[in-house]
Every structure is written in structure tokens, then in C-alpha cells.
Amino acid sequence: MELVKSLDFISVVKEVKDEKKSEFISDLAEAFNDVKLYEQGKKKLKSAKDLLSEL
């Protein structure tokens, strides 16, 4: 989230009334959090190969 806030061309929206947009933003924030936890060694993420095999 710190990275997103540091980018001057991105503004952080606090409230979104469109349900689909709100869900997308929530999912994106969760993905950023997962990456942060991965970088800290607190979470293991699936490899691209594992992800594709699930499809």
C-alpha cells in the first residue's frame, strides 16, 4: 500500500459506491497485502505452474 501511495499518478479512494469496482479494489488491496507478506517471508505463494494447473 505504501508503494501505491508513493505513486503520484494514483489516488487512493476511500469509498466506492459501485459494487463491482469496490470488490475489485478490495481484491487488489488483498493481492498487494499478499505480496507484502511474501516479501517479509510470512506467506508462501503458489507458483505460476501450480496456478495454471488449477485452471
Secondary structure, DSSP 8 states (H G I E B T S, - for coil): -HHHHH-TT----S---SHHHHHHHHHHHHHHHHHHHHHTTS-----HHHHHHH-
